[in-house]
Every structure is written in structure tokens, then in C-alpha cells.
Amino acid sequence: MERFVLRCRHKPVESTGVEPPTGFVRVEQGPASGVLLTPEPFDPSRSYPLFTVFHGAGRRDELLVKACRAEPDRRQAFFFVPRSVEPTWDLIVGSTPVDLEFLEYAWDLIYRRYPIDPEQQGLIGYSDGASYALSLALSNPGTFEAVMAWAAGFVVLDRSSLDSAGRKARIYLEYGTHDSLFPFEQIAIPMRENLLRAGYDVTFSVDEGGRHMPSGSFQGEALDWFFGGGS
């Protein structure tokens, strides 16, 4: 897939006279879909963080929706959980950006309906979804404040973004030391070192004894890191 630079930008909420749906909100476009979880109620006079959460291969997005269900009220933030059209993300399985185009559609819709803070947008990803989140964040400097990645295997950088002067996202990485799919010494350590050399602010979390299964503490610790401004 050649393009990974987003064509949508944050915009103010549109005044339609109709209250947007809250709670569990389905977002759909053709074969693509996702779930937006909102605080209930939310205050239209303030701005909220937006986190987009990417599943790994196999599309077990329903588990992420369940894991995120209490977070909007707890964190006073919006959480969007998209589902890849294919068993994993378009960056990995195809040359047509079907998932990227849906993300552009969904984010544009969310911006127009809900008061999102453009300075507090974060990406959370697991395995293939972590690689996708990292690639999005690095290819779109200035768009995302931070990316939180569990077991990212690789990063793809859209070269057309290299001239952008936007701020670099903060990065939170976690890997298990006994991950047989992404061996710690061959994947985790080089990922950290390469990102540091590229000038990124990287926080590196080690799941001692962890395998290719997210630790139960990853999401909470990553969100605490985000809101704490940690590095």
C-alpha cells in the first residue's frame, strides 16, 4: 500500500440541532465498521481526547470493545474501535487502502459530531494493530499526540510525510520477553533503538515472562502514561 498519509483533518463540531448518539455508537461504511464509545453524558462545551484502538490479526475487536467499555466515563475520553475489512489491516494484506479510507471517513464523522481535542488524539494497537498504529503516527506527524503499541512487529513510513514539520508523537512500547512470534532481542530491542535514533520520545515497558498475549495491565498503564504526560 503506497499511501499512508491521512486526507482528513480535525474540524469543529457542526451545528445540526440534533443531539448525536452517545454510549455505544456503530459507525459503518460499506463492508467497514467500528464502534465509538462515548462518555455519558458528555459536555459539548469542552473538548475530549480521542483514542483509536486497533486489534491484531483475527479481528477480535469485540474483545477490545469490551475492554474499553468503562474507559470513556473513567477517563473522560472517546474510544473508537475499528474493525479491519480483511482478517488484518490493509497495510499488511493488500494494496488498496480500504481500512485507511474508512478511518478517514469515521474520524471526519466523529469530528463533526463530537467535541474532540485535536491535541489529545492517541492510537492504541495490539500486534498487527500496533504496527498499524505506529505506521499511522509516524506517517502523520502533528496529528497524534501519542501511540501506545503492544508487540509491534514493524513500522512502514509513508515517504511523502518526510517533509512535514509536525510534532512527533510520544511512543509507549510494550513487549513480552518470551514472545515466540516477535522474539524480544530480534524485534523489541531493535524497534526501541531505531525509534530513539529517529528522535522519538520512547517509553519502553517490559512484560517479564510475557508471551504473544497482552498483559492485563498494558492498556491501563498506557493510558495512565498518556494522561500523566510521561516519557
C-alpha positions, 0 to 999 in steps of 0.5 A, spaced: 500 500 500 503 506 497 499 511 501 499 512 508 498 519 509 491 521 512 486 526 507 482 528 513 483 533 518 480 535 525 474 540 524 469 543 529 463 540 531 457 542 526 451 545 528 445 540 526 440 541 532 440 534 533 443 531 539 448 525 536 448 518 539 452 517 545 454 510 549 455 505 544 455 508 537 456 503 530 459 507 525 459 503 518 461 504 511 460 499 506 463 492 508 467 497 514 465 498 521 467 500 528 464 502 534 465 509 538 464 509 545 462 515 548 462 518 555 455 519 558 453 524 558 458 528 555 459 536 555 459 539 548 462 545 551 469 542 552 473 538 548 475 530 549 481 526 547 480 521 542 483 514 542 483 509 536 484 502 538 486 497 533 486 489 534 491 484 531 490 479 526 483 475 527 479 481 528 477 480 535 475 487 536 469 485 540 474 483 545 477 490 545 470 493 545 469 490 551 475 492 554 474 499 553 467 499 555 468 503 562 474 507 559 470 513 556 466 515 563 473 513 567 477 517 563 473 522 560 475 520 553 472 517 546 474 510 544 473 508 537 474 501 535 475 499 528 474 493 525 479 491 519 475 489 512 480 483 511 482 478 517 488 484 518 489 491 516 490 493 509 497 495 510 499 488 511 494 484 506 493 488 500 494 494 496 488 498 496 487 502 502 480 500 504 481 500 512 485 507 511 479 510 507 474 508 512 478 511 518 478 517 514 471 517 513 469 515 521 474 520 524 471 526 519 464 523 522 466 523 529 469 530 528 463 533 526 459 530 531 463 530 537 467 535 541 474 532 540 481 535 542 485 535 536 491 535 541 489 529 545 488 524 539 492 517 541 492 510 537 492 504 541 494 497 537 495 490 539 500 486 534 498 487 527 494 493 530 500 496 533 504 496 527 498 499 524 498 504 529 505 506 529 505 506 521 499 511 522 503 516 527 509 516 524 506 517 517 502 523 520 506 527 524 502 533 528 496 529 528 497 524 534 499 526 540 501 519 542 501 511 540 501 506 545 503 499 541 503 492 544 508 487 540 509 491 534 512 487 529 514 493 524 513 500 522 512 502 514 513 510 513 509 513 508 515 517 504 511 523 502 510 525 510 518 526 510 517 533 509 512 535 514 514 539 520 509 536 525 510 534 532 512 527 533 508 523 537 510 520 544 511 512 543 509 507 549 512 500 547 510 494 550 513 487 549 513 480 552 520 477 553 518 470 551 514 472 545 515 466 540 512 470 534 516 477 535 522 474 539 524 480 544 532 481 542 530 480 534 524 485 534 523 489 541 530 491 542 531 493 535 524 497 534 526 501 541 533 503 538 531 505 531 525 509 534 530 513 539 535 514 533 529 517 529 528 522 535 522 519 538 520 520 545 520 512 547 517 509 553 519 502 553 515 497 558 517 490 559 512 484 560 517 479 564 515 472 562 510 475 557 508 471 551 504 473 544 498 475 549 497 482 552 498 483 559 492 485 563 495 491 565 498 494 558 492 498 556 491 501 563 498 503 564 498 506 557 493 510 558 495 512 565 502 514 561 498 518 556 494 522 561 500 523 566 504 526 560 510 521 561 516 519 557 
